[in-house]
Amino acid sequence: MRHQRGSLSVGLLQYLSISLIILVFFTSSLLNVLSDMRLAKEVNVSVQEIRQKSALHYANQVLQSRCLPQTTLTMALIGIPDNDGLAKYDVKYIQRAQPNSAPSGIEIRATLHDKEMVERVARLLSPTQQNNDTFIFHFPLRNQLHDWQQLNVNNGCIK
């Protein structure tokens, strides 16, 4: 039996080639997942910032007007641009059915500019709703009025 020259080199070369192909495949998959996670985190950070500034804006409006009902909430009022290059954001109060009552929460809509990223990012976010390429987040707005006897129920303002 004769030994073939170079057979070990061919086997090693095949092993290294297959290993390299598998490594490239897993690396590209991992980079896609990490990119999706980064985008979802950016959207989530923006939504949380809008949530905090909206709640602060509501508290300031109640202090200034001494009235719990507030109707207007926009991105301009809370001092955040409505477009960050990744998504367009919109914010508003969730109104209760009773007239002259405080809003029950805040609704934030995030519409991604890249329509292809919607499905990839959707599984990493937890919106209340999703309409096509728009993620809708609802957050409760806590109203802490310690003395309800001082509230005029006709207009929702503090006496």
C-alpha positions as CSV (number, residue, x, y, z in Angstrom):
1,M,0.0,0.0,0.0
2,R,1.4,3.4,-1.0
3,H,0.8,6.6,0.8
4,Q,-0.7,9.3,-1.2
5,R,1.1,12.6,-1.0
6,G,-1.0,15.7,-0.1
7,S,-4.1,13.8,1.0
8,L,-3.8,15.2,4.5
9,S,-3.5,18.7,3.1
10,V,-6.6,18.3,0.9
11,G,-8.6,17.0,3.9
12,L,-7.4,19.9,6.0
13,L,-8.2,22.4,3.3
14,Q,-11.7,21.0,3.0
15,Y,-12.2,21.2,6.8
16,L,-10.9,24.7,6.9
17,S,-13.1,25.8,4.0
18,I,-16.3,24.3,5.5
19,S,-15.4,25.8,8.9
20,L,-14.9,29.2,7.3
21,I,-18.2,29.1,5.5
22,I,-20.0,28.1,8.7
23,L,-18.2,30.9,10.7
24,V,-19.2,33.5,8.1
25,F,-22.8,32.3,8.1
26,F,-23.1,32.5,11.9
27,T,-21.2,35.8,12.1
28,S,-23.5,37.4,9.6
29,S,-26.6,36.0,11.5
30,L,-25.3,37.2,14.8
31,L,-24.5,40.7,13.4
32,N,-28.1,40.9,12.0
33,V,-29.6,40.0,15.4
34,L,-27.3,42.5,17.2
35,S,-28.3,45.2,14.7
36,D,-32.0,44.5,15.3
37,M,-31.4,44.6,19.1
38,R,-29.7,47.9,18.8
39,L,-32.5,49.4,16.8
40,A,-35.1,48.1,19.2
41,K,-33.2,49.5,22.1
42,E,-33.0,52.9,20.4
43,V,-36.7,53.0,19.8
44,N,-37.4,51.9,23.4
45,V,-35.1,54.5,24.8
46,S,-36.8,57.2,22.8
47,V,-40.3,56.0,23.9
48,Q,-39.2,56.0,27.5
49,E,-37.8,59.5,27.2
50,I,-41.1,60.7,25.6
51,R,-43.0,59.0,28.4
52,Q,-41.0,60.6,31.2
53,K,-41.1,64.1,29.6
54,S,-44.9,63.8,28.9
55,A,-45.6,62.8,32.6
56,L,-43.5,65.8,33.7
57,H,-45.2,68.1,31.3
58,Y,-48.6,67.0,32.6
59,A,-47.5,67.6,36.2
60,N,-46.3,71.0,35.3
61,Q,-49.5,71.9,33.5
62,V,-51.6,70.8,36.4
63,L,-49.5,72.9,38.8
64,Q,-49.8,76.0,36.5
65,S,-53.4,75.7,35.6
66,R,-54.6,73.9,38.8
67,C,-56.9,71.8,36.6
68,L,-56.6,68.0,36.1
69,P,-58.1,67.9,32.6
70,Q,-55.4,68.6,30.0
71,T,-56.1,68.2,26.3
72,T,-53.0,69.1,24.3
73,L,-49.8,67.1,24.3
74,T,-47.4,67.2,21.4
75,M,-43.7,66.4,20.8
76,A,-43.1,70.2,20.5
77,L,-44.6,70.9,23.9
78,I,-42.3,68.4,25.7
79,G,-39.3,69.6,23.8
80,I,-38.3,66.5,21.9
81,P,-38.0,66.4,18.0
82,D,-40.6,64.2,16.4
83,N,-38.1,62.6,14.1
84,D,-34.8,61.0,15.2
85,G,-33.8,59.5,11.8
86,L,-34.9,56.0,12.9
87,A,-38.6,56.7,13.5
88,K,-41.2,59.4,13.6
89,Y,-42.9,59.8,17.0
90,D,-46.2,61.2,18.1
91,V,-47.6,61.6,21.6
92,K,-51.1,62.4,23.0
93,Y,-53.2,62.0,26.1
94,I,-55.6,59.1,26.4
95,Q,-58.8,60.8,27.5
96,R,-61.4,59.3,29.8
97,A,-65.1,59.2,28.8
98,Q,-66.1,61.5,31.7
99,P,-66.1,65.2,30.9
100,N,-63.7,67.4,32.8
101,S,-61.6,64.4,34.1
102,A,-57.9,63.9,34.0
103,P,-56.4,61.9,31.2
104,S,-55.9,58.3,32.0
105,G,-52.7,57.8,30.2
106,I,-50.2,58.7,27.4
107,E,-50.2,57.2,23.9
108,I,-46.9,57.2,22.0
109,R,-46.8,56.2,18.4
110,A,-43.5,55.3,16.8
111,T,-43.5,54.8,13.0
112,L,-40.2,53.4,11.6
113,H,-38.8,54.9,8.4
114,D,-37.4,51.6,7.2
115,K,-40.4,49.4,6.4
116,E,-38.2,46.3,6.2
117,M,-37.1,46.7,9.8
118,V,-40.6,46.6,11.2
119,E,-40.9,42.8,11.4
120,R,-37.3,42.3,12.7
121,V,-37.7,44.9,15.4
122,A,-41.3,44.0,16.3
123,R,-40.3,40.8,18.1
124,L,-37.9,42.7,20.3
125,L,-40.3,45.5,21.4
126,S,-43.5,45.2,23.5
127,P,-45.9,47.7,22.2
128,T,-49.6,47.8,23.3
129,Q,-50.6,47.6,19.6
130,Q,-49.1,47.5,16.2
131,N,-50.6,48.9,13.0
132,N,-48.6,48.1,10.0
133,D,-45.3,50.0,10.5
134,T,-46.5,51.9,13.6
135,F,-45.9,50.7,17.1
136,I,-48.4,52.1,19.7
137,F,-47.4,52.3,23.3
138,H,-49.9,53.1,26.1
139,F,-48.7,54.2,29.6
140,P,-50.9,55.0,32.5
141,L,-50.8,58.6,33.9
142,R,-50.9,58.6,37.6
143,N,-53.0,61.4,39.2
144,Q,-52.3,61.9,42.8
145,L,-54.7,64.4,44.3
146,H,-54.6,63.9,48.1
147,D,-57.7,66.0,48.9
148,W,-60.5,65.2,46.5
149,Q,-62.8,67.5,48.4
150,Q,-60.9,70.5,47.0
151,L,-61.7,69.4,43.4
152,N,-64.6,71.2,41.6
153,V,-66.2,68.3,39.7
154,N,-67.9,70.7,37.3
155,N,-64.7,71.8,35.6
156,G,-62.0,69.4,37.1
157,C,-60.0,72.2,38.7
158,I,-58.8,72.6,42.2
159,K,-60.7,75.2,44.2
